[in-house]
Amino acid sequence: MPQREHIELFDAMHSTRAMRYLKPDPIPDEVLWDILDAAIRGPSGGNAQGWGWVVVRDAEVKRQIAEWYREGWQASYGTRREQILSDPDGAGLGRANYLSAEHLAEHLEEAPVWVIPVLRNAATRPNPRAGSSIYGAVQNLALAARGYGIGATLTSLYAGHEDDTKRLLGIPEDALTMALIPLGYPARGQFSQPKRRPVEEVTHWERWGEQKGRG
Ligand SMILES: Cc1cc2nc3c(=O)[nH]c(=O)nc-3n(C[C@H](O)[C@H](O)[C@H](O)COP(=O)(O)O)c2cc1C
């Protein structure tokens, strides 16, 4: 049974980023149980926990959904490849990020495990904040994976085929898939600080627009 890494909490948060180059090496069930048991400690409105976590390893299911994902990738990013890669800023996405996202799109089914968080009633009772009842748990999942040295990425590009995905996985009508998270041991790239705008630039004190330096 692989051991958890001893990593300080803030170091974990500062080194959990999208990891898209993954080895096909299997992830044992005990590790997945531990990761999922940490994920479900996340909050939900009224502690309703209207979620389900679908663990997918089946090659045929992965092949089909990966095809749908690639359609989404192609429509959103693939058609703009040259434009994005010739932009020094990678059109905001960043060149390395684009290439890693392209790699994931081309190899999605090779990730040994996918986790698909599902939220009940999200399809029938539209609520712009529905996602807030699962994204804390999803981030817990990414952090728990990090604790085992396992990479994760929150993805959504399969969602043009939401109904097909639900049908394929037997997900109840009232529910929505909230993400597809490929998990795997990193094949390339390190866990490292995610690049973000500076905290001073995105923090507002008391009122929107009231900003200050960190001092
Ligand atoms: C709602 C949401 C949807 C995303 N969808 C995808 C996706 O379909 N494919 C992908 O490769 N990354 C996806 N990402 C990951 C983002 O691209 C990634 O978090 C962002 O580029 C920052 O990367 P970093 O955390 O490695 O710095 C998604 C992230 C979020 C929050």
The ligand as a MOL file (V3000), in Angstrom:
LIG
                    3D

  0  0  0     0  0            999 V3000
M  V30 BEGIN CTAB
M  V30 COUNTS 31 33 0 0 0
M  V30 BEGIN ATOM
M  V30 1 C -14.3160 24.6930 -14.1060 0
M  V30 2 C -12.9890 24.2070 -14.6450 0
M  V30 3 C -12.9490 23.5080 -15.8440 0
M  V30 4 C -11.7210 23.0580 -16.3650 0
M  V30 5 N -11.7260 22.3010 -17.5040 0
M  V30 6 C -10.5500 21.8040 -17.9620 0
M  V30 7 C -10.5320 20.9100 -19.0650 0
M  V30 8 O -11.5720 20.5340 -19.6200 0
M  V30 9 N -9.3360 20.4370 -19.4740 0
M  V30 10 C -8.1600 20.7700 -18.8580 0
M  V30 11 O -7.1070 20.2830 -19.2940 0
M  V30 12 N -8.1400 21.6040 -17.8000 0
M  V30 13 C -9.3180 22.1090 -17.3300 0
M  V30 14 N -9.3230 22.8930 -16.2150 0
M  V30 15 C -8.0630 23.1730 -15.5260 0
M  V30 16 C -7.6100 24.6100 -15.7680 0
M  V30 17 O -7.2330 24.7790 -17.1040 0
M  V30 18 C -6.4490 24.8840 -14.8190 0
M  V30 19 O -6.9100 24.8230 -13.4980 0
M  V30 20 C -5.8470 26.2360 -15.0590 0
M  V30 21 O -5.2920 26.2980 -16.3500 0
M  V30 22 C -4.7620 26.5310 -14.0360 0
M  V30 23 O -3.8100 25.5120 -14.0700 0
M  V30 24 P -2.8520 25.2540 -12.8300 0
M  V30 25 O -3.7500 24.9660 -11.6540 0
M  V30 26 O -1.9950 24.1040 -13.2420 0
M  V30 27 O -2.0810 26.5060 -12.6200 0
M  V30 28 C -10.5240 23.3500 -15.6830 0
M  V30 29 C -10.5730 24.0380 -14.4550 0
M  V30 30 C -11.7840 24.4420 -13.9360 0
M  V30 31 C -11.8090 25.1460 -12.5870 0
M  V30 END ATOM
M  V30 BEGIN BOND
M  V30 1 1 1 2
M  V30 2 1 2 3
M  V30 3 2 2 30
M  V30 4 2 3 4
M  V30 5 1 4 5
M  V30 6 1 4 28
M  V30 7 2 5 6
M  V30 8 1 6 7
M  V30 9 1 6 13
M  V30 10 2 7 8
M  V30 11 1 7 9
M  V30 12 1 9 10
M  V30 13 2 10 11
M  V30 14 1 10 12
M  V30 15 2 12 13
M  V30 16 1 13 14
M  V30 17 1 14 15
M  V30 18 1 14 28
M  V30 19 1 15 16
M  V30 20 1 16 17
M  V30 21 1 16 18
M  V30 22 1 18 19
M  V30 23 1 18 20
M  V30 24 1 20 21
M  V30 25 1 20 22
M  V30 26 1 22 23
M  V30 27 1 23 24
M  V30 28 2 24 25
M  V30 29 1 24 26
M  V30 30 1 24 27
M  V30 31 2 28 29
M  V30 32 1 29 30
M  V30 33 1 30 31
M  V30 END BOND
M  V30 END CTAB
M  END
